[in-house]
Amino acid sequence: MTSFRRAAIRFAAPSLLMTTLTAATSAANAADWKLDSGESKLGFSGTQTGTKFQGAFTRYNAVIEFDPDHLNASHIAVSVDVASATTDDKQRDATLPGKDWFDAAQFPTAKFETSAIRRKGKDDYEAMGTLTLRGVTQPLTLPFTLETNGTSAHAKGHAELIRSAFGIGQGPWTTDQWVALSVGIDIDVIATREN
């Protein structure tokens, strides 16, 4: 065998391997899921002057590509209209979109996007990614449980974050004197498989 032919084979073998791996990865696409916003809830919780409160965002959307057998191909992106926050308290609800809190006029959308999803147990997962709030992006890991029944899926999860890391709460609200710095994020999501 000539040295030229041996060199050609050495060059072709890695290329063939990469082509095969790319084809295998492309074949393992995650399923698309449609969010049922009417049955789902994106909530949050906090503490104000020692009293706990619950809230929710009423306008949000999610692009969900998920397959428990192909987590490396799975991806979730959530977009939230922060002006839709409600806590059933008129004064607090009027304040939240303002400059001291979400500053919805300048930063109308919060976003969470996964970089990886991993299984922690039979129905337990972790979605690792970034959360962008008020123009600040920070890493966030969201543990969640998932139950599937045919083409329907139900996910529930909870994560904690420190609001000051995102600049949520300006002026007299930068400390925990009136409102605790720790905030809970809760998801209760129903989705239907599309493919």
Secondary structure, 3 states (H helix, E strand, C coil): CCHHHHHHHHHHHHHHHHHHHHHHHHHCCCEEEEECCCCCEEEEEEEECCEEEEEEECCEEEEEEECCCCHHHCEEEEEEEHHHEECCCHHHHHHCCCCCCCCCCCCCEEEEEEEEEEECCCCEEEEEEEEEECCEEEEEEEEEEEEEECCEEEEEEEEEEEHHHHCCCCHHHCCCCCECCEEEEEEEEEEEECC
